[in-house]
Structures are given as structure tokens and as C-alpha cells.
Amino acid sequence: MSDDPRPPRRAASPVELEALGSAVRLRIIRLTYQRPLTNKEIAERLGKDPATTLHHVRKLVAAGFLEPQPARRGNRGAKEIPYLSTGLSWHLRYDNDDRVDVTEAMLQAYLAEVASTNLGELHQARLVVQVDDESKSEFMLRLGALLDEYQNRPPKPGAERTAIYVAWYPGE
């Protein structure tokens, strides 16, 4: 029995792991988390070609990470389909053998997002701590619970969207 108070996460399927193994797709999931965006809007925010982002959007829809929203008319009357993140990625578990591609994609997505951020708006902290296995487990559970708490809060109109990246690695 686990001491983890959070709802259990299910193992990601091979299709889901493949979809999450791309930094561009992870960025699309984040961009569409609380507001639907069309493929054109996604491409503009990522500085990518719309055909490239459409390929990624289709993979995310097929894997269940994005849902098409009702079509709308764009500025010139063309039909546009906005996409909204389902939040599925937060509810999956990545087993050790499956994590390498997802971990690499997460790091690359983070680096790309930070590179496009005004450094005056970036808040960072680094810390090396000494923990045994029990303390490490406790820390990870408490941090996970805190992240879950904030992820589950309903959006507040006008509140600033904030991205968080947390890494745990050996500190020699």
C-alpha cells in the first residue's frame, strides 16, 4: 500500500508515450491547457509552420491529449477548429523504461519556453540536499501533492498563467 494521498495514475500507453515524446507536443498541451487555440494560433505562438503543428495536433488528438472544440469563423470567414488540452498528461504514470523519451522532451520543452521568456520574469532556485530513500519518497509525495493541489484549482479569470518545471537529479 502506498502512502501517496493523490489519486493513482495509470501507466501511459505506447501511443500516449509516443505522443509525449516530443517537446513541441508538450508545449502544445501546455498552451491549450486552459484556453482553446486553433492550429494557426498554436503555430504562431511556437514560431512553427502551421503544417508542422497540424501534424503534432493530430497526434495529440489521436492519443487523447487534445479535444477539438466547436468550429468557429476566423477573421476572413474561414472555418477554424480550436483545440483544448484534456489534462490527461497530468494523470499518467511513466515507468522507468518508458521515461527516457518523455524526460528528454520535457527538458527540451522547458528550455525552449525559458529561451522565449524575458529573463526578468524567470524565477529560479537551485538547492542540493542530502536525503535518504525514506526522506526522498516523503519529499516527492509532498511536492506531488502540492502540484496536484494547484493543478486541480479552478482557473480564476484574469489570473496569470504560470509554468513550473521541477527536476530531481544527483547533486555531486
Rosetta blueprint (number, residue, H / E / L):
1 M L
2 S L
3 D L
4 D L
5 P L
6 R L
7 P L
8 P L
9 R L
10 R E
11 A E
12 A L
13 S L
14 P H
15 V H
16 E H
17 L H
18 E H
19 A H
20 L H
21 G L
22 S L
23 A H
24 V H
25 R H
26 L H
27 R H
28 I H
29 I H
30 R H
31 L H
32 T L
33 Y L
34 Q L
35 R L
36 P L
37 L E
38 T E
39 N H
40 K H
41 E H
42 I H
43 A H
44 E H
45 R H
46 L H
47 G L
48 K L
49 D L
50 P H
51 A H
52 T H
53 T H
54 L H
55 H H
56 H H
57 V H
58 R H
59 K H
60 L H
61 V H
62 A H
63 A H
64 G L
65 F L
66 L E
67 E E
68 P E
69 Q L
70 P L
71 A L
72 R E
73 R E
74 G L
75 N L
76 R L
77 G L
78 A L
79 K E
80 E E
81 I L
82 P E
83 Y E
84 L E
85 S E
86 T L
87 G L
88 L H
89 S H
90 W H
91 H H
92 L E
93 R E
94 Y L
95 D L
96 N H
97 D H
98 D H
99 R H
100 V H
101 D H
102 V H
103 T H
104 E H
105 A H
106 M H
107 L H
108 Q H
109 A H
110 Y H
111 L H
112 A H
113 E H
114 V H
115 A H
116 S L
117 T L
118 N L
119 L H
120 G H
121 E H
122 L L
123 H L
124 Q L
125 A L
126 R L
127 L L
128 V L
129 V L
130 Q L
131 V L
132 D L
133 D H
134 E H
135 S H
136 K H
137 S H
138 E H
139 F H
140 M H
141 L H
142 R H
143 L H
144 G H
145 A H
146 L H
147 L H
148 D H
149 E H
150 Y H
151 Q H
152 N H
153 R L
154 P L
155 P L
156 K L
157 P L
158 G L
159 A L
160 E L
161 R L
162 T L
163 A L
164 I L
165 Y L
166 V L
167 A L
168 W L
169 Y L
170 P L
171 G L
172 E L
